[in-house]
Amino acid sequence: MFRILRQSLRTGVVTERAPACDDAELERLGIELRRQIGEQFAHSLAIRQVDAGSCNGCELEIHALNNPYYDVERFGIHFVASPRHADALLVTGPVSRHMETALLRTWRATPSPKLVIAAGTCACTGGEFGVSYASCGAVENVIPVDVKIPGCPPAPLDLLRGLLAAISREGRCRTGVQLRARRQPAPPQTQVL
């Protein structure tokens, strides 16, 4: 035991340095989000996050939004457990065939007007999975998507920029996030045996 302790003391800290964060950018985004949410959502934006088949990389970044550093609740953003309480759906991952019906039911249960945000490369384009026997591909193949946030996984600041683009009144994006026109979802595909 002393040998292990001595070795760790000799070796020292071998982890990477934390990435530099732009506090000014976070505060600027937060103030603008708080202003937009206050005007359009009575000071509270409720988001239902849906994992449609991701690797959980995007979920880790979404969870980081709730840590003490980012603390998005101070800007009026809350994550809810039920789509019936949500103003927006934040969908991650390529939509697996097993999650297609669940995603459609969640989308239908969310009251209108609703926002749908695809977070991560897999949700935006289907990623490396694409359309196959096990995957429907991108989220927009199942439900209409308002905003796409690319990245594998997108950083918390990118997620905040995407949320700002989704609730922006102008309908144009100054944040580098792709906006999409809304369309009605296709009915779920059923196999006839």
Residue frames relative to the residue before (quaternion, step in Angstrom):
aa qw qx qy qz dx dy dz
M 1.0000 0.0000 0.0000 0.0000 0.00 0.00 0.00
F 0.6540 0.4998 -0.3188 0.4698 3.60 0.96 -0.79
R 0.6010 0.5616 -0.3538 0.4453 3.56 1.11 -0.68
I 0.6640 0.4920 -0.3013 0.4757 3.62 0.92 -0.87
L 0.6512 0.5124 -0.3099 0.4662 3.58 0.95 -0.87
R 0.6547 0.5072 -0.3043 0.4706 3.59 0.94 -0.88
Q 0.6529 0.5130 -0.3123 0.4615 3.58 0.96 -0.85
S 0.6776 0.4805 -0.3056 0.4654 3.62 0.90 -0.83
L 0.6330 0.5161 -0.3354 0.4695 3.60 1.07 -0.60
R 0.6521 0.5023 -0.3071 0.4777 3.58 1.08 -0.74
T 0.6777 0.5082 -0.2925 0.4438 3.58 0.95 -0.88
G 0.2594 -0.7809 0.5264 0.2140 3.59 0.90 -0.86
V 0.7134 -0.4201 0.3395 0.4465 3.56 -1.32 -0.31
V 0.0970 -0.8252 0.5563 0.0110 3.55 -0.74 1.07
T 0.4560 0.6787 -0.4645 0.3401 3.61 1.16 0.35
E 0.5788 -0.5705 0.4477 0.3729 3.53 -1.28 0.32
R 0.5370 -0.5849 0.4849 0.3665 3.52 -1.23 0.42
A 0.5535 -0.5974 0.4626 0.3504 3.56 -1.14 0.64
P 0.5157 -0.6396 0.4537 0.3451 3.60 -0.97 0.74
A 0.5316 -0.6261 0.4637 0.3321 3.54 -1.09 0.69
C 0.1807 -0.7850 0.5867 0.0832 3.56 -0.86 0.98
D 0.3659 -0.7262 0.5449 0.2044 3.51 -1.06 0.79
D 0.2585 -0.8017 0.5231 0.1296 3.57 -0.08 1.30
A 0.6355 0.5374 -0.3355 0.4413 3.59 0.99 -0.77
E 0.6518 0.5052 -0.3111 0.4724 3.59 0.98 -0.83
L 0.6333 0.5276 -0.3248 0.4637 3.59 0.99 -0.83
E 0.6828 0.4764 -0.2909 0.4714 3.59 0.88 -0.89
R 0.6338 0.5266 -0.3339 0.4578 3.60 1.01 -0.78
L 0.6653 0.4875 -0.2962 0.4816 3.58 0.91 -0.92
G 0.6604 0.5309 -0.3052 0.4347 3.57 0.95 -0.90
I 0.6568 0.5032 -0.3127 0.4666 3.58 0.94 -0.85
E 0.6671 0.4861 -0.3011 0.4775 3.58 0.96 -0.85
L 0.6268 0.5214 -0.3344 0.4726 3.61 1.01 -0.77
R 0.6594 0.5092 -0.3133 0.4559 3.59 0.86 -0.94
R 0.6549 0.5137 -0.3127 0.4577 3.59 0.97 -0.82
Q 0.6844 0.4807 -0.2821 0.4701 3.59 0.89 -0.98
I 0.6588 0.4971 -0.3078 0.4734 3.60 0.95 -0.87
G 0.6320 0.5366 -0.3302 0.4512 3.59 1.01 -0.75
E 0.6911 0.4799 -0.2761 0.4647 3.58 0.98 -0.85
Q 0.8160 0.3301 -0.1340 0.4553 3.58 0.82 -0.98
F 0.8058 0.2602 -0.1121 0.5200 3.61 1.08 -0.62
A 0.5126 -0.6679 0.4090 0.3521 3.62 1.16 0.54
H 0.7105 -0.5150 0.2324 0.4194 3.57 0.92 1.07
S 0.7620 0.2939 -0.2055 0.5392 3.63 1.15 0.29
L 0.0905 -0.7782 0.6212 0.0190 3.58 -0.70 1.14
A 0.1670 -0.7944 0.5803 0.0653 3.57 -0.61 1.17
I 0.0975 -0.8062 0.5836 0.0031 3.57 -0.75 1.11
R 0.1717 -0.7345 0.6472 0.1102 3.55 -1.06 0.85
Q 0.2098 -0.7816 0.5781 0.1042 3.57 -0.61 1.15
V 0.0919 -0.7966 0.5973 0.0144 3.57 -0.87 1.01
D 0.2116 -0.7424 0.6253 0.1142 3.56 -0.83 1.05
A 0.1409 -0.8346 0.5310 0.0417 3.57 -0.32 1.27
G 0.7757 -0.2824 0.1636 0.5402 3.60 1.23 0.23
S 0.3577 0.7706 -0.4680 0.2433 3.60 1.11 0.55
C 0.5925 -0.5644 0.4499 0.3578 3.54 -1.38 0.06
N 0.5095 -0.6674 0.3684 0.3990 3.60 1.39 -0.01
G 0.4151 0.6903 -0.4899 0.3335 3.61 1.18 0.21
C 0.6695 0.4840 -0.2955 0.4799 3.59 0.94 -0.87
E 0.6219 0.5470 -0.3437 0.4425 3.59 1.03 -0.73
L 0.6222 0.5388 -0.3434 0.4524 3.58 1.03 -0.74
E 0.6687 0.4802 -0.2984 0.4829 3.59 1.00 -0.79
I 0.6239 0.5169 -0.3366 0.4799 3.60 1.08 -0.68
H 0.6405 0.5072 -0.3239 0.4771 3.60 1.00 -0.77
A 0.6058 0.5614 -0.3570 0.4363 3.59 1.09 -0.66
L 0.5696 0.5954 -0.3854 0.4153 3.60 1.14 -0.50
N 0.7129 0.4403 -0.2514 0.4845 3.58 1.15 -0.58
N 0.5092 0.6454 -0.4460 0.3539 3.63 1.18 -0.04
P 0.7078 -0.4928 0.2883 0.4159 3.62 -1.18 0.32
Y 0.6140 0.5601 -0.3685 0.4165 3.62 1.08 -0.50
Y 0.7644 0.3354 -0.1883 0.5175 3.60 0.75 -1.05
D 0.0502 0.8670 -0.4954 0.0207 3.60 1.02 -0.87
V 0.0116 -0.8584 0.5127 -0.0119 3.59 0.60 1.13
E 0.5249 0.6305 -0.4305 0.3764 3.60 1.14 -0.26
R 0.6023 0.5541 -0.3705 0.4393 3.60 1.11 -0.47
F 0.6726 0.4604 -0.2917 0.5005 3.59 1.25 -0.32
G 0.6026 -0.5917 0.3455 0.4092 3.61 1.28 -0.01
I 0.5441 0.5981 -0.4077 0.4242 3.60 1.23 0.32
H 0.0068 -0.8006 0.5974 -0.0458 3.56 -0.78 1.08
F 0.2997 -0.7193 0.5946 0.1982 3.56 -1.09 0.73
V 0.1537 -0.8091 0.5657 0.0415 3.56 -0.84 1.04
A 0.5222 -0.6691 0.4482 0.2806 3.55 -1.22 0.54
S 0.7606 0.3297 -0.1826 0.5287 3.59 1.12 -0.50
P 0.4693 -0.6654 0.4909 0.3100 3.61 -0.95 0.77
R 0.5751 0.6003 -0.3796 0.4059 3.61 1.16 -0.42
H 0.7006 0.4244 -0.2576 0.5125 3.60 1.23 -0.39
A 0.5909 0.6392 -0.3331 0.3624 3.59 1.28 -0.20
D 0.3276 -0.6978 0.6033 0.2043 3.50 -1.30 0.60
A 0.7992 0.1256 -0.0295 0.5870 3.56 1.19 -0.61
L 0.2646 -0.7140 0.6223 0.1812 3.54 -1.27 0.55
L 0.1356 -0.7592 0.6341 0.0564 3.56 -0.93 0.98
V 0.0588 -0.8438 0.5323 -0.0341 3.57 -0.16 1.34
T 0.0958 -0.7912 0.6033 0.0306 3.57 -0.96 0.94
G 0.7812 0.3705 -0.2661 0.4263 3.53 -1.26 0.51
P 0.5409 -0.5583 0.4856 0.3999 3.55 -1.25 0.30
V 0.4865 -0.6771 0.4615 0.3029 3.58 -0.95 0.80
S 0.2678 -0.7595 0.5711 0.1592 3.56 -0.53 1.16
R 0.6381 -0.5414 0.3787 0.3953 3.59 -1.15 0.55
H 0.6594 0.5108 -0.3139 0.4536 3.58 1.04 -0.70
M 0.7148 0.4285 -0.2553 0.4902 3.62 1.14 -0.50
E 0.4280 0.7292 -0.4520 0.2842 3.60 1.24 -0.16
T 0.7004 0.4536 -0.2706 0.4800 3.59 0.79 -0.99
A 0.6453 0.5190 -0.3252 0.4565 3.60 0.95 -0.81
L 0.6499 0.5052 -0.3166 0.4713 3.59 0.98 -0.79
L 0.6464 0.5101 -0.3173 0.4704 3.59 0.97 -0.82
R 0.6588 0.5009 -0.3081 0.4693 3.59 0.95 -0.84
T 0.6340 0.5159 -0.3228 0.4771 3.58 1.04 -0.76
W 0.6455 0.5189 -0.3128 0.4651 3.59 0.96 -0.87
R 0.6842 0.4800 -0.2837 0.4701 3.59 0.94 -0.88
A 0.6690 0.5056 -0.2985 0.4557 3.60 1.09 -0.67
T 0.5889 0.5609 -0.3721 0.4474 3.60 1.20 -0.37
P 0.4363 -0.7180 0.4703 0.2699 3.61 -0.72 1.01
S 0.4341 -0.6743 0.5356 0.2644 3.54 -1.17 0.66
P 0.5729 -0.1888 -0.7976 -0.0078 1.60 -2.12 1.30
K 0.1426 -0.8035 0.5762 0.0453 3.55 -0.93 0.89
L 0.2984 -0.7169 0.6013 0.1883 3.52 -1.25 0.52
V 0.1181 -0.7630 0.6301 0.0827 3.56 -1.08 0.73
I 0.0712 -0.7983 0.5977 -0.0206 3.53 -0.73 1.17
A 0.2038 -0.7600 0.6080 0.1059 3.58 -0.78 1.06
A 0.0956 -0.8216 0.5619 0.0062 3.58 -0.56 1.19
G 0.7745 0.2923 -0.2520 0.5012 3.56 -0.76 1.07
T 0.6417 -0.5548 0.3799 0.3688 3.53 -1.20 0.59
C 0.6481 0.5281 -0.3298 0.4384 3.59 0.95 -0.81
A 0.6756 0.4758 -0.2933 0.4809 3.60 0.99 -0.80
C 0.6753 0.5088 -0.2915 0.4473 3.60 1.08 -0.71
T 0.8425 0.1342 -0.0182 0.5214 3.58 0.83 -0.99
G 0.5595 -0.5636 0.4144 0.4446 3.59 1.20 -0.30
G 0.3100 -0.7948 0.4766 0.2124 3.56 1.30 -0.21
E 0.7958 -0.2710 0.2154 0.4969 3.54 -1.08 -0.72
F 0.6052 0.5791 -0.3535 0.4165 3.58 1.25 -0.27
G 0.1206 -0.8337 0.5274 0.1113 3.58 1.01 -0.81
V 0.6528 -0.4471 0.3917 0.4696 3.54 -1.15 -0.65
S 0.1508 0.7806 -0.5898 0.1415 3.55 -0.77 1.06
Y 0.7414 -0.3695 0.2873 0.4809 3.57 -1.25 -0.20
A 0.7569 0.3712 -0.1944 0.5015 3.61 1.13 -0.58
S 0.7792 0.3044 -0.1404 0.5296 3.60 1.22 -0.31
C 0.3618 -0.7132 0.5600 0.2165 3.56 -1.07 0.80
G 0.5147 -0.6471 0.4097 0.3852 3.57 1.28 -0.19
A 0.8421 -0.1321 0.1212 0.5087 3.55 -1.03 -0.87
V 0.6349 -0.5415 0.3977 0.3814 3.56 -1.23 0.52
E 0.6471 0.5471 -0.3264 0.4187 3.60 1.01 -0.81
N 0.5578 0.5773 -0.4006 0.4417 3.62 1.23 -0.13
V 0.7344 0.3887 -0.2145 0.5134 3.60 1.22 -0.39
I 0.7978 0.0102 0.0235 0.6024 3.61 0.89 -0.94
P 0.5812 -0.5844 0.4141 0.3863 3.61 -1.15 0.41
V 0.2136 -0.7815 0.5802 0.0843 3.55 -0.98 0.92
D 0.3241 -0.7570 0.5406 0.1720 3.57 -0.93 0.96
V 0.8086 0.0445 0.0246 0.5862 3.59 0.92 -0.92
K 0.1755 -0.7553 0.6232 0.1016 3.55 -1.11 0.81
I 0.1259 -0.7700 0.6228 0.0587 3.56 -0.93 0.97
P 0.2031 -0.8107 0.5355 0.1215 3.63 -0.19 1.20
G 0.4567 0.6631 -0.5225 0.2807 3.53 -1.32 0.34
C 0.1404 -0.7970 0.5841 0.0625 3.54 -1.08 0.68
P 0.4313 -0.5580 -0.6155 0.3518 1.60 0.36 2.47
P 0.5780 -0.5652 0.4320 0.3998 3.60 -1.20 0.33
A 0.4921 -0.6590 0.4841 0.2986 3.58 -1.00 0.81
P 0.6615 -0.5193 0.3503 0.4123 3.61 -1.14 0.46
L 0.6412 0.5095 -0.3385 0.4633 3.63 1.00 -0.70
D 0.6228 0.5209 -0.3382 0.4758 3.60 1.09 -0.66
L 0.6258 0.5254 -0.3337 0.4700 3.58 1.05 -0.73
L 0.6527 0.4989 -0.3148 0.4754 3.59 0.99 -0.79
R 0.6280 0.5185 -0.3352 0.4737 3.60 1.03 -0.73
G 0.6536 0.5147 -0.3070 0.4622 3.57 1.02 -0.78
L 0.6326 0.5110 -0.3278 0.4809 3.58 1.02 -0.77
L 0.6430 0.5146 -0.3191 0.4689 3.57 0.99 -0.82
A 0.6490 0.5022 -0.3184 0.4746 3.60 0.96 -0.80
A 0.6502 0.5306 -0.3246 0.4363 3.60 1.00 -0.76
I 0.7734 0.3478 -0.1991 0.4912 3.59 0.91 -0.80
S 0.4274 0.7135 -0.4532 0.3207 3.57 1.31 -0.01
R 0.4518 -0.7124 0.4747 0.2511 3.57 -0.87 0.93
E 0.6249 0.5840 -0.3518 0.3804 3.57 1.00 -0.72
G 0.3517 -0.7446 0.4989 0.2701 3.60 1.10 -0.56
R 0.6602 0.4287 -0.3299 0.5211 3.57 1.23 0.10
C 0.3554 -0.7710 0.5030 0.1622 3.50 -1.08 0.66
R 0.1250 -0.7744 0.6174 0.0592 3.53 -0.82 1.07
T 0.6188 0.6031 -0.3182 0.3900 3.57 1.25 0.02
G 0.5602 -0.6211 0.3951 0.3799 3.62 1.19 0.02
V 0.5559 0.5769 -0.3960 0.4487 3.57 1.28 0.26
Q 0.4362 -0.7163 0.4824 0.2530 3.57 -0.94 0.85
L 0.2071 -0.7556 0.6103 0.1176 3.57 -0.91 0.98
R 0.1624 -0.7917 0.5848 0.0695 3.55 -1.03 0.77
A 0.4932 -0.6202 0.5107 0.3335 3.57 -1.19 0.51
R 0.4871 -0.6731 0.4822 0.2779 3.56 -1.13 0.72
R 0.0065 0.7674 -0.6411 0.0000 3.57 -1.13 0.73
Q 0.5586 -0.6008 0.4505 0.3521 3.56 -1.22 0.39
P 0.5024 -0.6616 0.4511 0.3263 3.61 -1.01 0.70
A 0.4876 -0.6229 0.5194 0.3233 3.52 -1.19 0.60
P 0.5479 -0.5954 0.4441 0.3848 3.60 -1.06 0.57
P 0.5793 -0.5978 0.3997 0.3839 3.60 -1.05 0.65
Q 0.4457 -0.6939 0.5010 0.2623 3.53 -1.03 0.85
T 0.0866 -0.7819 0.6162 0.0364 3.53 -0.91 0.95
Q 0.3703 -0.7209 0.5411 0.2245 3.51 -1.01 0.79
V 0.2496 -0.7309 0.6162 0.1539 3.53 -1.07 0.79
L 0.2345 -0.8005 0.5377 0.1227 3.54 -0.65 1.07
